[in-house]
Amino acid sequence: MQKWWPVQWSELLLLLLLVAVSEALNGRALHNGTIAKSSHLNNNSNCQRPLFWRLPAKQTCPDSIVPLRGTVYLLYDVNISEGFNLRRDVYIRMAVFVRRLRRRKRFRNVRLVLPPWPRLYHWHSHGLGQTDLMWRNFFDLDSLRRYAPVLDYDEFVAEYRRFGMPAPPYVHVSQAFRLTHYEIMQEQGVFRDKYERISANANDDANGQRIEACNENSISGGPLLQQRLLRYGRYHCVRFQGSAGLLERMLREAIDEDTAGVEDVDDMRVYAVLSAETVLHDNWGDEHFWLARRSMRFAPFLNRVAADFRLVSLSTTDTTAGVQRPAMWELERPKRDARGGDYLCAHLRRGDFVRSRESTTPTLKSAAQQIKQLLRAFNLTTVFVASDATPYELLELKELFYRFRFVHFTPESNAQRQQLKDGGVAIVDQLICAYGRHFVGTYESTFTYRIYEEREILGFSKSSTFNTFCKALGGNCARNAVWPIVWSDDDDDDKFY
């Protein structure tokens, strides 16, 4: 008994000690679990840790964040004075660039952020809420994404919030670049791609060239930085001359500046390019341009409004017009035998063109004379007119067609006008013009150019599409350039998923 008791007592003490240690460890684990859960709920704050990419996902942040490793968000905007249709062309430049950029290892997760539409100069209607409009109001985002990795602006803010930034979810733009032109664009008669950062406060650069106004408080380069949730670090004025491919060098330089070492080499980055219209196409009019252009399908609602109007007012459908419009743009094929509806379409630009391009813009009477001549030539009796003319000018123009049927689109109700807005009305006009038997447009108008492109995709002949109003009937005049569609041998050669 005397020998047994010490042995059993020591074993009992050891057992009690083990139980105490176990309970302490369990309590600590529970405490840590509570902290981790709290941290997860508190805006995923662990996702901001420099090395979170290298740690197990369950210990740091939601699994949905890990695939965003190394994401580069590229925001851009366009000079505030530029119109709706030029902005569409700038998008093509940026989309082609980003699609190619995604092949580079550092930019495999690049995303192009679509700038909110500000109230544009040509949007005259009031009470329609035409400020900070998202791209999905006008375009089919799913169609755009099958060409390039794009995000509408509010989608970008929502995705950015997943990184766990402090509330409100301020978006930190690391560097913003306001592009300006070189005054002397050629060196010894040679155009070279180049860029250089310049001081925003200087009047002349190192070469003695006058610096275009570059003020970070101005919205001339685009109102993007005025967005409520945006905060930016460094603001650069950049003289820029060249194609979109030159932007890659500028972005790599910025990333190198923002990278301290291996611990943050894969951090998420946000950059902004202002006055992006300064950037030229890499190869304008080639198959990559046309792939991006074909992907710019309009919002389904706008297509329905245009189709209903063509059917009711012009007795025209896809079938009767003989056009190609498959469900997906990737299924489009070379075509040149579209017939079009039994109407002629004319785009007659007025507004500032009457003053700024007086030598090439016809008067209402001259335009009517040219349209009637074309109606007789094609044995048509109906003309659809797309124009930014005032109501008084439209009434005056209609009176000049007393022996013909004059058709013009206006929203059928205030509710439809609220949904379409001025930009949507312009797109419906273009979709109606695109289906006409014959089209004539205005010299140097980007609105006319977009209709040219749409008709090329639908499969019309070049002779029925690339036509331009003259200043006067029968006179020799400048014509818009002809740029036929280019089809890729293999549209999927560089498709990404």
C-alpha positions as CSV (number, residue, x, y, z in Angstrom):
1,M,0.0,0.0,0.0
2,Q,2.7,2.4,0.9
3,K,4.4,1.7,-2.4
4,W,1.3,1.9,-4.5
5,W,0.0,5.3,-3.3
6,P,2.9,7.5,-4.5
7,V,2.9,5.8,-7.9
8,Q,-0.8,6.3,-8.4
9,W,-0.7,9.9,-7.0
10,S,2.0,10.9,-9.5
11,E,0.0,9.5,-12.4
12,L,-3.1,11.4,-11.2
13,L,-1.1,14.6,-11.1
14,L,0.1,14.0,-14.6
15,L,-3.4,13.4,-15.9
16,L,-4.7,16.6,-14.3
17,L,-1.8,18.5,-15.8
18,L,-2.6,17.2,-19.3
19,V,-6.3,18.1,-18.9
20,A,-5.4,21.6,-17.9
21,V,-3.0,22.1,-20.8
22,S,-5.6,20.7,-23.2
23,E,-8.3,23.1,-22.0
24,A,-5.9,26.0,-22.3
25,L,-5.1,25.1,-25.9
26,N,-8.8,24.7,-26.8
27,G,-9.6,28.0,-25.3
28,R,-6.8,29.7,-27.2
29,A,-8.0,28.0,-30.4
30,L,-11.5,29.2,-29.8
31,H,-10.3,32.7,-29.1
32,N,-8.3,32.7,-32.3
33,G,-11.2,31.4,-34.3
34,T,-13.4,34.2,-33.0
35,I,-10.8,36.7,-34.0
36,A,-10.5,35.1,-37.4
37,K,-14.2,35.2,-37.9
38,S,-14.4,38.8,-36.7
39,S,-11.6,39.7,-39.1
40,H,-13.4,37.9,-42.0
41,L,-16.5,39.9,-41.2
42,N,-14.6,43.1,-40.9
43,N,-14.2,43.7,-44.6
44,N,-11.8,40.8,-45.2
45,S,-9.0,42.8,-43.6
46,N,-6.5,39.8,-43.8
47,C,-6.7,40.3,-47.6
48,Q,-4.6,43.4,-47.2
49,R,-1.6,41.5,-45.6
50,P,1.4,41.8,-48.0
51,L,2.0,38.0,-48.2
52,F,-1.6,36.8,-48.2
53,W,-1.2,35.4,-51.7
54,R,1.4,32.9,-50.4
55,L,-0.7,31.7,-47.4
56,P,-3.5,29.1,-47.4
57,A,-6.7,30.8,-48.6
58,K,-8.7,29.6,-45.6
59,Q,-6.3,31.4,-43.2
60,T,-6.5,34.7,-45.0
61,C,-9.5,35.7,-47.0
62,P,-12.4,34.2,-49.1
63,D,-11.5,31.8,-51.8
64,S,-13.0,34.1,-54.4
65,I,-10.2,36.6,-53.8
66,V,-7.2,34.3,-54.5
67,P,-7.9,34.1,-58.3
68,L,-7.5,37.9,-58.4
69,R,-3.8,37.6,-57.5
70,G,-1.8,40.2,-59.4
71,T,-4.9,41.9,-60.8
72,V,-4.2,45.2,-62.7
73,Y,-7.3,47.4,-63.0
74,L,-6.9,49.9,-65.9
75,L,-9.3,52.8,-65.7
76,Y,-9.6,55.3,-68.5
77,D,-11.5,58.3,-69.6
78,V,-12.0,60.6,-72.6
79,N,-11.9,64.4,-73.0
80,I,-15.2,65.8,-71.7
81,S,-15.9,67.5,-75.0
82,E,-15.8,64.3,-77.1
83,G,-19.1,62.8,-78.2
84,F,-20.8,59.4,-77.8
85,N,-19.5,57.8,-81.1
86,L,-15.8,58.9,-80.7
87,R,-15.9,57.4,-77.3
88,R,-17.0,54.1,-78.8
89,D,-13.9,54.2,-81.0
90,V,-11.6,54.9,-78.1
91,Y,-13.1,51.8,-76.4
92,I,-12.0,49.7,-79.3
93,R,-8.4,51.0,-79.0
94,M,-8.3,50.1,-75.3
95,A,-10.1,46.8,-75.7
96,V,-7.7,45.6,-78.4
97,F,-4.8,46.7,-76.3
98,V,-6.0,44.9,-73.1
99,R,-6.8,41.7,-75.0
100,R,-3.2,41.5,-76.2
101,L,-1.8,42.7,-72.9
102,R,-3.4,39.8,-71.2
103,R,-1.0,37.4,-72.9
104,R,1.8,38.9,-70.7
105,K,2.5,37.1,-67.5
106,R,2.3,40.2,-65.3
107,F,-1.0,41.3,-66.9
108,R,-2.7,37.9,-67.1
109,N,-5.4,39.3,-64.7
110,V,-5.7,42.8,-66.2
111,R,-9.2,44.3,-66.3
112,L,-10.4,47.2,-68.4
113,V,-12.8,49.4,-66.3
114,L,-15.4,51.1,-68.4
115,P,-15.8,54.8,-67.5
116,P,-19.2,56.1,-66.5
117,W,-20.9,58.1,-69.2
118,P,-21.0,61.8,-68.2
119,R,-23.6,64.2,-69.5
120,L,-22.4,64.7,-73.1
121,Y,-22.5,67.9,-75.1
122,H,-25.0,66.4,-77.6
123,W,-27.4,65.1,-75.0
124,H,-29.8,68.1,-74.8
125,S,-32.8,66.5,-73.1
126,H,-33.5,67.4,-69.5
127,G,-34.9,65.4,-66.7
128,L,-33.6,62.0,-67.9
129,G,-30.8,61.4,-65.4
130,Q,-28.1,61.4,-68.0
131,T,-25.1,61.6,-65.7
132,D,-22.8,58.7,-64.6
133,L,-24.5,56.1,-66.8
134,M,-23.2,52.6,-66.9
135,W,-22.2,51.0,-70.2
136,R,-24.9,48.3,-69.8
137,N,-27.5,51.1,-70.5
138,F,-26.2,51.0,-74.1
139,F,-24.2,47.8,-74.7
140,D,-24.4,44.1,-74.1
141,L,-21.7,43.5,-71.5
142,D,-21.7,39.7,-72.0
143,S,-20.9,40.3,-75.6
144,L,-18.1,42.8,-74.8
145,R,-16.6,40.3,-72.3
146,R,-16.3,37.6,-74.9
147,Y,-13.7,39.8,-76.6
148,A,-11.9,41.6,-73.7
149,P,-11.9,41.4,-69.9
150,V,-14.1,44.5,-69.1
151,L,-16.0,45.6,-66.0
152,D,-18.7,48.3,-65.8
153,Y,-17.6,50.9,-63.3
154,D,-20.0,49.8,-60.5
155,E,-18.9,46.2,-61.0
156,F,-15.3,47.3,-60.5
157,V,-16.2,49.0,-57.3
158,A,-18.0,45.9,-56.0
159,E,-15.0,43.7,-56.9
160,Y,-12.6,46.1,-55.4
161,R,-14.6,46.0,-52.1
162,R,-13.9,42.3,-51.9
163,F,-10.2,43.1,-51.1
164,G,-11.4,44.4,-47.7
165,M,-10.6,48.1,-48.0
166,P,-11.8,50.5,-45.2
167,A,-15.4,51.6,-45.4
168,P,-16.6,53.5,-47.3
169,P,-14.7,51.4,-50.0
170,Y,-12.5,54.1,-51.3
171,V,-10.8,53.1,-54.5
172,H,-7.1,53.9,-54.4
173,V,-5.7,54.7,-57.8
174,S,-2.0,54.4,-57.4
175,Q,-1.0,56.6,-60.4
176,A,-3.1,58.7,-62.8
177,F,-1.8,59.6,-66.2
178,R,-3.2,62.6,-68.1
179,L,-2.1,62.3,-71.7
180,T,-1.4,65.3,-73.9
181,H,-0.1,65.7,-77.5
182,Y,3.3,66.7,-78.7
183,E,3.1,69.9,-80.5
184,I,5.8,68.8,-83.0
185,M,4.7,65.3,-84.0
186,Q,7.4,64.5,-86.4
187,E,11.2,64.5,-86.0
188,Q,12.9,65.2,-89.3
189,G,9.8,64.0,-91.1
190,V,9.5,60.8,-89.1
191,F,6.6,59.9,-86.7
192,R,8.0,58.0,-83.7
193,D,6.1,56.4,-80.8
194,K,7.3,58.1,-77.6
195,Y,6.1,59.5,-74.3
196,E,7.6,61.5,-71.5
197,R,6.3,62.7,-68.1
198,I,6.2,66.5,-67.8
199,S,5.7,69.0,-65.0
200,A,2.1,70.1,-64.6
201,N,3.3,73.6,-63.5
202,A,5.8,74.2,-66.3
203,N,5.0,76.3,-69.4
204,D,7.6,74.5,-71.6
205,D,9.2,71.1,-71.6
206,A,12.9,70.4,-71.9
207,N,12.8,70.7,-75.7
208,G,11.1,74.1,-75.5
209,Q,7.7,72.8,-76.7
210,R,4.7,74.5,-75.2
211,I,2.9,72.2,-72.8
212,E,-0.8,71.7,-73.3
213,A,-2.9,72.6,-70.2
214,C,-2.6,69.8,-67.6
215,N,-4.3,70.4,-64.3
216,E,-5.3,67.6,-62.0
217,N,-8.3,69.6,-60.8
218,S,-9.7,70.0,-64.4
219,I,-12.1,67.6,-66.0
220,S,-10.9,68.3,-69.5
221,G,-9.2,64.9,-69.6
222,G,-12.4,63.3,-68.4
223,P,-14.4,63.5,-65.2
224,L,-13.3,60.0,-64.0
225,L,-11.3,61.3,-61.0
226,Q,-14.3,63.2,-59.8
227,Q,-16.1,60.0,-58.9
228,R,-17.1,60.1,-55.2
229,L,-15.3,56.9,-54.2
230,L,-12.0,57.5,-56.1
231,R,-8.8,58.6,-54.4
232,Y,-5.6,58.8,-56.3
233,G,-1.9,59.0,-55.3
234,R,0.4,60.4,-58.0
235,Y,-0.9,62.5,-60.9
236,H,1.3,62.7,-64.0
237,C,1.1,64.9,-67.1
238,V,2.4,62.8,-69.9
239,R,3.2,63.8,-73.5
240,F,2.1,60.8,-75.5
241,Q,2.5,60.0,-79.1
242,G,1.8,56.5,-80.4
243,S,-0.4,53.5,-80.5
244,A,-2.0,51.7,-77.6
245,G,0.9,49.3,-77.4
246,L,3.0,52.1,-76.0
247,L,0.8,52.1,-72.9
248,E,2.4,48.8,-71.8
249,R,5.7,50.4,-71.3
250,M,4.1,53.2,-69.3
251,L,2.2,50.6,-67.1
252,R,5.3,48.5,-66.5
253,E,7.3,51.5,-65.4
254,A,4.5,52.4,-63.0
255,I,4.3,48.9,-61.5
256,D,8.1,48.9,-61.0
257,E,7.8,52.2,-59.1
258,D,5.0,50.8,-56.9
259,T,6.8,47.5,-56.1
260,A,9.0,47.5,-53.0
261,G,10.1,43.8,-53.3
262,V,9.0,40.2,-53.5
263,E,6.5,40.7,-50.7
264,D,4.2,43.0,-52.8
265,V,5.1,42.0,-56.4
266,D,1.7,40.3,-56.8
267,D,-0.4,43.0,-55.1
268,M,-3.5,44.3,-56.8
269,R,-2.9,47.6,-58.8
270,V,-5.2,50.3,-60.0
271,Y,-4.1,52.9,-62.7
272,A,-6.0,55.5,-64.6
273,V,-5.3,56.9,-68.1
274,L,-7.1,60.2,-68.9
275,S,-7.6,61.7,-72.3
276,A,-7.3,58.2,-73.8
277,E,-8.4,59.6,-77.2
278,T,-4.7,60.6,-77.5
279,V,-3.8,57.0,-77.9
280,L,-3.9,55.7,-81.5
281,H,-5.1,52.3,-82.8
282,D,-2.3,49.7,-82.9
283,N,-3.6,48.7,-86.4
284,W,-6.7,50.6,-87.4
285,G,-9.2,48.7,-89.5
286,D,-7.5,45.3,-89.2
287,E,-9.1,42.1,-88.1
288,H,-8.5,42.9,-84.4
289,F,-10.3,46.2,-84.8
290,W,-13.2,44.5,-86.4
291,L,-13.4,41.7,-83.8
292,A,-13.7,44.3,-81.1
293,R,-16.2,46.3,-83.2
294,R,-18.3,43.2,-83.8
295,S,-18.4,42.4,-80.1
296,M,-20.0,45.8,-79.4
297,R,-23.5,44.5,-79.6
298,F,-26.1,46.9,-78.3
299,A,-28.2,46.4,-75.1
300,P,-31.1,43.9,-75.8
301,F,-33.7,46.6,-75.0
302,L,-32.4,48.9,-77.6
303,N,-32.4,46.1,-80.2
304,R,-36.0,45.4,-79.4
305,V,-37.1,49.0,-79.7
306,A,-35.3,49.3,-83.1
307,A,-36.7,46.0,-84.4
308,D,-40.3,46.9,-83.4
309,F,-40.0,50.3,-85.1
310,R,-38.6,48.8,-88.3
311,L,-41.5,46.2,-88.3
312,V,-44.3,48.6,-87.6
313,S,-43.2,51.8,-89.4
314,L,-41.0,50.3,-92.2
315,S,-42.3,46.7,-92.7
316,T,-38.8,45.4,-92.3
317,T,-37.4,42.4,-90.4
318,D,-34.1,40.6,-90.4
319,T,-35.5,38.1,-92.8
320,T,-36.9,40.5,-95.3
321,A,-33.8,42.7,-95.2
322,G,-31.6,39.6,-95.7
323,V,-29.1,40.6,-93.1
324,Q,-27.0,38.4,-90.8
325,R,-27.6,38.8,-87.1
326,P,-26.8,35.5,-85.2
327,A,-27.2,35.3,-81.5
328,M,-23.5,35.6,-81.0
329,W,-21.2,37.9,-82.9
330,E,-18.6,35.0,-83.1
331,L,-21.0,33.2,-85.5
332,E,-21.0,36.1,-88.1
333,R,-19.4,35.3,-91.5
334,P,-18.3,37.2,-94.6
335,K,-21.4,38.4,-96.5
336,R,-22.2,40.9,-99.2
337,D,-25.8,40.2,-100.3
338,A,-27.9,41.9,-97.7
339,R,-30.9,43.6,-99.5
340,G,-32.2,46.0,-96.8
341,G,-35.7,47.3,-96.2
342,D,-37.8,49.2,-98.7
343,Y,-36.5,52.6,-97.5
344,L,-33.5,54.8,-97.9
345,C,-31.8,56.1,-94.8
346,A,-30.0,59.5,-94.5
347,H,-28.0,60.8,-91.6
348,L,-28.0,64.5,-91.7
349,R,-25.8,66.1,-89.1
350,R,-26.8,69.6,-88.0
351,G,-25.9,71.3,-84.7
352,D,-22.3,72.6,-84.5
353,F,-21.5,71.1,-88.0
354,V,-23.6,73.9,-89.6
355,R,-21.0,76.4,-88.3
356,S,-17.8,74.4,-87.9
357,R,-18.1,72.5,-91.2
358,E,-20.1,74.9,-93.2
359,S,-18.1,74.1,-96.4
360,T,-19.1,70.5,-96.4
361,T,-22.5,70.4,-94.6
362,P,-25.5,70.8,-96.9
363,T,-28.4,73.0,-96.2
364,L,-31.8,71.4,-95.6
365,K,-32.9,72.2,-99.1
366,S,-29.7,70.8,-100.7
367,A,-30.0,67.6,-98.5
368,A,-33.6,67.1,-99.6
369,Q,-32.7,67.5,-103.3
370,Q,-29.9,64.8,-102.9
371,I,-32.2,62.4,-101.0
372,K,-35.0,62.7,-103.5
373,Q,-32.6,62.0,-106.4
374,L,-31.5,58.8,-104.6
375,L,-35.1,57.8,-103.9
376,R,-35.9,58.0,-107.6
377,A,-32.7,56.2,-108.6
378,F,-33.6,53.2,-106.4
379,N,-37.4,53.4,-107.0
380,L,-38.1,54.0,-103.3
381,T,-40.8,56.2,-101.7
382,T,-39.8,56.2,-98.1
383,V,-36.9,57.9,-96.4
384,F,-35.9,57.5,-92.8
385,V,-33.9,60.5,-91.5
386,A,-31.6,60.3,-88.5
387,S,-30.6,63.8,-87.4
388,D,-29.8,66.1,-84.5
389,A,-31.8,68.8,-86.2
390,T,-34.1,70.9,-84.0
391,P,-37.9,70.2,-84.1
392,Y,-38.3,73.2,-86.3
393,E,-35.7,72.0,-88.8
394,L,-37.3,68.6,-88.9
395,L,-40.6,70.1,-89.7
396,E,-39.1,72.3,-92.4
397,L,-37.3,69.3,-93.9
398,K,-40.4,67.1,-93.9
399,E,-42.3,69.7,-95.9
400,L,-39.7,69.3,-98.7
401,F,-40.8,65.7,-99.1
402,Y,-44.4,66.2,-99.9
403,R,-44.4,63.5,-102.6
404,F,-42.5,61.0,-100.5
405,R,-42.9,59.4,-97.1
406,F,-40.7,61.0,-94.4
407,V,-40.0,58.9,-91.3
408,H,-38.2,59.9,-88.1
409,F,-37.9,58.0,-84.8
410,T,-39.1,59.5,-81.6
411,P,-39.8,57.6,-78.3
412,E,-43.4,56.5,-78.1
413,S,-43.9,57.5,-74.5
414,N,-42.2,59.4,-71.7
415,A,-41.5,56.1,-70.0
416,Q,-39.6,54.9,-73.1
417,R,-37.7,58.2,-73.4
418,Q,-36.7,57.8,-69.7
419,Q,-35.3,54.4,-70.4
420,L,-33.7,55.1,-73.8
421,K,-32.2,58.5,-72.9
422,D,-30.5,60.5,-75.6
423,G,-27.8,58.0,-76.1
424,G,-30.3,55.2,-76.6
425,V,-32.3,57.2,-79.1
426,A,-29.1,57.7,-81.1
427,I,-28.4,54.0,-81.1
428,V,-32.0,53.2,-82.3
429,D,-31.5,55.7,-85.1
430,Q,-28.3,53.8,-86.1
431,L,-29.9,50.4,-86.0
432,I,-32.7,51.6,-88.2
433,C,-30.3,53.2,-90.7
434,A,-28.2,50.0,-90.7
435,Y,-31.1,48.1,-92.3
436,G,-32.0,50.6,-95.1
437,R,-31.7,49.6,-98.8
438,H,-29.3,52.5,-99.3
439,F,-27.5,54.9,-96.9
440,V,-26.1,58.3,-97.2
441,G,-24.3,60.1,-94.4
442,T,-22.5,63.3,-93.4
443,Y,-18.9,64.1,-94.1
444,E,-16.5,63.5,-91.2
445,S,-19.3,62.5,-88.8
446,T,-18.5,59.7,-86.3
447,F,-22.2,59.0,-86.2
448,T,-22.1,58.2,-89.9
449,Y,-18.9,56.1,-89.4
450,R,-20.6,53.9,-86.9
451,I,-23.5,53.2,-89.3
452,Y,-21.0,52.3,-92.0
453,E,-19.5,49.8,-89.6
454,E,-22.8,48.3,-88.7
455,R,-23.8,47.8,-92.3
456,E,-20.5,46.2,-93.1
457,I,-21.1,43.7,-90.3
458,L,-24.7,43.0,-91.5
459,G,-23.5,42.2,-95.0
460,F,-24.4,45.1,-97.3
461,S,-22.5,46.0,-100.4
462,K,-20.0,48.8,-100.2
463,S,-21.8,50.8,-102.8
464,S,-25.0,50.9,-100.8
465,T,-23.1,52.0,-97.6
466,F,-20.2,54.3,-98.1
467,N,-22.0,57.4,-99.4
468,T,-21.7,61.0,-98.4
469,F,-23.8,64.1,-98.7
470,C,-22.2,66.9,-100.8
471,K,-22.6,70.6,-100.0
472,A,-24.7,71.0,-103.1
473,L,-26.5,68.7,-105.6
474,G,-24.3,67.7,-108.5
475,G,-21.1,69.3,-107.2
476,N,-17.7,67.7,-106.7
477,C,-17.1,67.1,-103.0
478,A,-15.0,65.3,-100.4
479,R,-16.2,61.8,-99.6
480,N,-15.7,59.8,-96.4
481,A,-13.1,57.1,-96.6
482,V,-14.1,53.5,-97.4
483,W,-12.8,50.9,-95.0
484,P,-14.4,47.5,-95.6
485,I,-14.7,44.9,-92.9
486,V,-11.7,42.5,-92.5
487,W,-12.5,39.0,-91.4
488,S,-10.1,37.0,-89.3
489,D,-9.0,33.6,-90.7
490,D,-9.5,32.2,-87.2
491,D,-11.5,34.3,-84.8
492,D,-10.5,32.1,-81.9
493,D,-6.7,32.3,-82.4
494,D,-6.2,34.2,-79.2
495,K,-9.5,33.8,-77.3
496,F,-9.2,33.7,-73.6
497,Y,-11.6,32.3,-71.0
